[in-house]
């Protein structure tokens, strides 16, 4: 569901941004508005970003091979990180440069009605793109707030598109205010102010995206709710006496690795141990379907605080150590 929903949101955003970019550049060419130029570059960067997200989703579907035995699921994280870099460099830095240039060399706008018309149309198109992203995100978001969803989502496409669309709408409002004040006052400085605000906005969004995708690239574990569900699934039957320790890691947005050392009865024959592990794995996959790669190590639990009555030593997995004084 997350991959399909993400693809629909990306396609909607790409179509909107491509059309918006063209109209913004036309408005800039006829009016000379730096806000329109900055917004045009922003839309081009967003369009390229959506293509990168689609490419990342396609690359992630490649089958595991000898060089990448756990598959290519993290390709989606790599491309999302590249998106944050492009948004920062192409969108944010260029807009700041253009805004400073307009502040130092302001000039009145020509054909002022054209950029205002384009901005109003662009706000409508971006609102449609944002509505699509929100609609596709809601089934995955459930009861989480939007900041929590962006922070915790393992599929990067929807949070990226959401942040881009919110930034685009906010940037359009900044541009509309800047152009409007320039028309009212006749002072081109306001157009430069709007451009600088757009640049600062894009830099801030790019930093947030970079931080979140970096965390996914480094490797995130399962959520607290999923960890609790996995633990309940392990201990739901009589196969395991306890969980000695457990680790989880997302290999991709839809693939979770679970590694656990479990205490089983020491008297069990090998065949029964294998059957117990298979049963536990089935329960884990039923409880958390994205837990597709599971490694379970059987062990025998010995209380580390248990003391040997004859020698007054601590017994740890068959090794005798002197008891502390």
N, C-alpha and C positions, 0 to 999 in steps of 0.2 A: 504493500500500500504506500509506503513512504517513497519508494522509487518512482511509482507511477504518478503520485501526487506531485512530487518534486519536478518531474518532467513536464507535467501540464503547467505548473507555475512558471517554469523556466521558459517554455514556448510562448506563453502569454506575455511575459516580461520582455522577451526578445522582440516579438512583433510590435509591441507598444514602443519600445525604445528606438527601434530602427526608424519607424515612422516619425517619432518625435524628433530624433536627431536631424533628419532631413529638413523638417519645417523650422527648427531652431536656426540652422545654418542659413536658410533662406532669409529668415527674419534678421539675422545678424548682418548679412550682406547688404540688406536694404536700409537698415537703421544704424548700424555701427555700434550697437549695444554690446558692451563687454560681458554683461550678465548673460546675454543670449549666446555669445561665443563660449563662455564657460559652461553653460547648460548644454550646448551642443556637444562639446567635448565629453562632458559627463555622460550623456546618452550614448555616445559612441563607445566609451569605455564600458558602460553597462552592457551594451549589445555584445561586445567582445567577451565580457565576463560570462554571459549566459551561454555562449558557444563553448567556452572552456568548461563550464559545469556539465554541459551535455557530453563533451568529449571525455571528461573524467568519469561520468557514469558509464559510458561505453567501455572505457579501458578497464574499469573495475569488474566487468563481467567476464574477463578472460579467465580461462580455467587455470587452476594451480599447475605448476610444473616443477621440475627439479630445482631450478634456481629460486623459485618462490613457492615453497611447498604449502604455505598457508593462503595462497591466492593473491589477488590484486585489489582486494577491497579498499585498501587505504589510498588507492589512486584518487578516489573522490576527495579525500582530505587534502592531498597534494594540490589538486587543481583549485580547490576552494582557497587554499593559502595563496596561490598565485593570483587569484582574483583580488584578494585583499591588497597585495602589492601593487597591482595595476590600478586599483581604485585610489590608492594613496599617491602613486607617482603621476599617473596620467591625469586622473581627475582632480585630486586635491592640490597637488603642487602647481599644476598648470593654472588652475583657477586662482590660486593665491598670487601667482606671478602676474596674470592678466589684471587682477583686481588692483594690485599695487601700481601697475602701469597706468591704469585708468585714474587712480587717485592722484598720481603725479602729473598726468596730462589729461585732464577732463575735457570733454566736448559735448555739446548738446546732441540729442538724438534726432535722426531724420526718420520720417514716416513712423512716428511713435506708436501709431495705432496697430501696426503690424506685429511688433513683439508682444504687445498686450494681448492681441487676439491669439497668437501662437501659444502664449503662456496659459491662457484659459483653456484652450483645446488640450494642451499637454497635461494640465491638471486632471482633466476628465479621463484621458487615456491612462495616466499613471494610477488614478483611482481604480480603474478597471483591473489593472495588473495587480494592485495591492489587494483588491477584493478577491481575486483568484487565489493569491498566495494565502490569504487568511482562511478562505474556504477549504483549501487543501491541507492546511496546518491544523485546523480545529480537531479532526478525528485523532490526530497524534498528540495534540497538546493536552486534551482531556481537562483536568482541573488545574493544570499549571498556569501561572501567570505568563504573560508574554516574555518578560525578562528571563524567567525560569526556563521557558521553552527554548529560547535562543541559547541559554547557557548549557542546558542538559541534552539537547537534541544530538543524536549520534549521526543522523543523516544531514550533511552540511547544506544541501541545496536549498531547502525551505528557509532556514534562518538567513542564508545569504540573500535570497531574493526578497525576503521580508525587510531586511535592513536596507537593501538597495532601494526598494520601493519607498520606504519611509523617508530615506535620505533624499530621494528624487522629489517627492512631494514637498518636503520641507525646503529643498533648494529652489523649487519653482515658486514657492511663496516668497522666499527671500528675493528672487529675481523680480517677481511681480511688484513687491514693495519698492525695490531699488529703481526699477523702470518707472513706476508710478510717481515716485517722489521726484525723479528727474524731469518727468513731463510737467508736473505741477510747479516745481521751483525753477525749472530751466537750468539747474545746476547738475552737470554730469558726474559730480563727485558721488552722488547717491547711487548711481549705476555701479561705480567702483566699489562702494561699500557693500552692495548686494553681492557682487562677485567675490569679495573677500570672505563674506559670511558663507557662501557656497563652498569655497575652498576649505575653510575651517571645518565645516560640517562633514565634508568628504574625508578629510584627514582623520577626524574623530571616529567615523564609521569604519574606516579602513583599519584603524588601530584595534577597535573592538573585534572585528572579524579576524584580524591576525592573531590576537590573543586566544580566541576561542578555537580556531583551526590548529594553532600550534599545540594546544592541549590535546586535541584529537590525534595529531601526528605523533606526539610523544607517547601516547597510549593511555586511554582512560578505561577504568574498570566499570563493572555494572553499577547501576543505581542501587541505593539502599533497599528500595522495594524489591528489585530483582534478586539482590543478594539474599534477602530474607526469604523470598520464594524458593530459591535454590536450596537454601539450608533446610526449609520445611520439607521439600521434596526428598532430600537425602535421608532425613530422619523420620519420614512418614511410615516406613516399614521397620521390620526388625533386623534388616541386614546389617546396618551399621550401628555400632554402640555410641559413637560420637564422631564429630568432625575435629580432627587434630589441627589442620589448617587448610585454608582455601584461598585461591587467587583467581581473579577474572580479568579478562582483557578483550577489548573490542578489536577484532581483526579487520573489521569494516563496519559500516553502518548497520548491516543486517546479519552480522556473524560474530558471536561471542564465544571466546575460549574460556573454558572452566577447567581448572586444575585443582584437585583436592586430595589430601591424604586422610583416609578414613580408618577408624579403628574397627576391625572386625574380630570376631571370636577366633582365638588362636587355634582352636581345635578343628576348624572347618577344613575339609579337604579342598584341593585346588579346584575341582569342578564346581563345587558349591560357591567358592569365592568368585569364580568367573561368572556364574549365574547371578550372584548377588550384585555384582558390579553392573551387569547388563540391565537388571531390574532398576537399579538406582539411576542409571543413565536415561532410561525411558521416562522415569518420573520427572527428571530434570527438564528434558526436552518438552514434556507436556506442560510443565509449569511455566517455563520460559522458552518459547519456541526459537528465539534467536541463538540459544545456547547450542550451537551446531558442532562444535569441536570440544570434546570432553575427555580429559585424562584423569583417571582415578587410580591412586596408589593405595593398596590395602596395607594395613599395618596392625600391630598389636599394641594396645594402649597399656602402659604401666605408669601408675601415678608417680611422678618424680619426687613426691614427698614421702613415699612409702619407704620405711626403713626395714632392713633385714634384721629379724629378731635375734639371730645368733651372733652376728659379727658387728652389729651396730653400724652397718653401712647402708648407704642409699643405693637402691637397685634401679638402674635406668636402662631398660631394654637389654637386660642380661649383663650389663657392666656394673661391677661393684666399685663404688667410690667411698672414700672415708667420709663419715658424717661430720658436718661442721661442729666445732666445739660449742 
